[in-house]
Each structure stands twice: as structure tokens, then as C-alpha cells.
Amino acid sequence: DCSDIRMNGVRPQIVKHVRHESWEGLLDKSFGIFGCGGGGKSTAMREIATRLKERSKRVHILAYQNSVCAKNGKDGCTIHNWIRRMNAGEIQLPCTCLVNEAPYCNTFVLSRLAPFMFLPDFDWIWVGDFGSPQSHGHWRGQLCRNGLCVGGRFSSFLPRDYVLFNDDKRSKCPVLKDILARLRKAREEDVPAFHQEG
């Protein structure tokens, strides 16, 4: 009966996330690489993929958008296509899955990945910028966010360990760098003021 499940069932564990200075010591486990645009996340992701392949590990770089997959060469695959291949038995295990632009994914896509998250033959590396836009998702007709990071706190869906890349190395103009940093910290109601600022 359902009341027994709620009272005596498995209680979810709340993850206490741990920040690391480098991803070097995290290669044999699941972890996240988060931070601002231009911080070096994609460069680190490609370096990680190269290192894992040098160790003869199977690597899949997953993304929600086709355009992001195309940037990742033969290792790139959309999340939907990877799930189809996984369900068809086409993916060989063990493997490491790097989820590129993870904060862009909507709730539905993340829920489709959930059954594979805790299988023993997978390592998951989540990569992305929580300040970037999210794909819109719907829950019972209501527009909703994916909830991976709310108020600076990470969801328990994400791995415990993470690395933060918050130094924008791409933007050379100090004025643009300042505006982008302030925009990333802004709430949605602050955005019109940025438009007025120009």
C-alpha cells in the first residue's frame, strides 16, 4: 500500500557538494564543471575526453542541441539519440558521459536521463553555465525551470564533486567583462535595466 512506501521507503540523500580546484583528481568518478561563459569549461571538457580515450575509456559527449553536438565531433550525440541507442543496447559499457551545456536542458530531458544516472558502469561529467538561458519545460501545463541550481545551491541530481571556472578568459574588454559578470548575477526582473544601460 502506498502509505507504507511513503513511511518506510528509501529516503533520498541530500548531497553536500564539494568544490575542487582542479578536475585532475576526479577523472574516475562523476563530477561537474560549472562556471561562466569563456571560463574554459569546453576546453576542459575536450581535454578530459582526450585523456579518458588515451586510457582506453569509452566517451560520449551528450548535448540537448544538435548545434552543440556538432562541435564535439564523432563523440557528440544528442541526449535523445543517446537514450535511444542506450535502450537499443548499442552503447557499450563501462563508459563516461559528458553532458555539455547541461543547465540548458529542460526537466523532461533530465527525467529521461535519470534511470541511467546511478547505474554502476557510468561516470557522468556535467558541464555548463547556470547563468545561461534554459530551454523551457512544462509540468502539468506550467512553465518550469529545470531546478539544477536554485539560489546558488545545486540540486541533488548533480554529482557531489564539482570544479568552478568563474574567470572569463574569452572577453578581453573590461567593460564587457563587467557587464557580463553583473548580468550573470542579475535576477530576471533586473534584465530591463541592462537593456536601458545599453
Order of alpha helices (4+ residues) and beta strands (2+ residues): alpha-beta-beta-alpha-beta-alpha-beta-alpha-beta-alpha-beta-beta-beta-beta-beta-beta-alpha-alpha
